[in-house]
Amino acid sequence: MNWKQKICLWIGIVAIVAMGIFPPVSIFEAGRYAERDIEYRFLLNTGGGLVALSNLLLQWAVVAVGTGYLIYTLKDKKPKDE
């Protein structure tokens, strides 16, 4: 793994950890049952809301796939032996 791939990997790890620390939280208000507001809050201070797990898992998947794609495309190109 070259240095470009390592940088992409660490950026991906930091992004996933940051998304876990500040997850999307569903806020339900008494007068607005049909609407659901999503806010990003600190994990330990959700304010009575529920963590929107489906949104969080989708975010993690997008970052993981994007990071994997970047790691794959930034690999060293080997010359073809003829």
C-alpha positions, 0 to 999 in steps of 0.5 A: 500500500503506497502513501496515497492509499494510506492517506485515503484510508485514514481519511475514510476512517476519520470520516466514519468515526466522525459520523458515529460521534455525530449521528443523524437523529430523528426528532418527532414533535407532538404537533407534526407526526407526519414529518420527521426532522433529521438533525446531527447531534452529539451521540451522548446528547441526542435530546430525546431523539432516536438515532436514525440508524438506516441513515447512518448505515447508508452514510457509512456504506457510501464512505466505505465504498468511496474509500475502497474505490479511491484505494483501488484507483490509487494503486501503483501501476506496474508495467506489463512484461512483454 
